[in-house]
């Protein structure tokens, strides 16, 4: 069998078509990487992510990033960090808490607001969860695990859901369910809706129980009986760092933006 090659009608110079501009994952990272910050609570030994929502240094993050909850005499107490630092473009700045420490709303809806004295800052524009459609692409920006550089992951909007508050199941939260890879340290970061090139939610964990599981595993590492066993130590460390997969949530920003400190 033989074939005869003929000249393609498209041979030669292919005309260029001016395509309409479009947004992509790389556009989102390039546009908003300098609006995302790493958050460290020195006195609580906690780390997370946040991002600017104003041009005067207001940062939003998850409430659980900057606080610890304890149970005392049957009541839940929220103990906020008094030593919060924000790293922006490689430089650390001390941050102040804007929300009222006795206000239950930020705890129920898992948000916190901080202020950093930086001069002018670039906020990420916000889009409503209701305007984002199932199947559309999203990008998660944050500082997971022990990374001190910004890490980007991508996925799709798997669903728009209402999930119970991790603190009080009588309240429900508007949220995005996404398959974008999220790990400890991503909490508080932005979930960017690529089509609109704007933030659609605050990244958080699957459920508050995961914080409990992580805390329990960390406490086991401090147990002399466990630390004496190299195999057990390695197994727990691997579990803490790597076994966090599956669908994750991003909470609507409407709760944080309605806070009196930003209105």
BELCORFEN-V767857 format. One record per helix or strand. SS is the DSSP state (hx for helix, st for strand). FROM is the first residue (numbers start at 0). TO is the last residue. If there is no record, write none. Layout:
BEGIN
ss-><SS & SS>
from-><FROM & FROM>
to-><TO & TO>
END
This chain:
BEGIN
ss-><hx & st & st & st & hx & st & st & st & st & hx & st & st & hx & st & st & st & st & st & hx & hx & hx & st & hx>
from-><24 & 35 & 45 & 57 & 62 & 66 & 74 & 83 & 90 & 104 & 111 & 125 & 128 & 136 & 150 & 171 & 189 & 197 & 208 & 223 & 229 & 247 & 253>
to-><34 & 40 & 51 & 60 & 64 & 71 & 79 & 87 & 96 & 107 & 115 & 125 & 130 & 141 & 163 & 177 & 192 & 203 & 220 & 226 & 241 & 250 & 256>
END
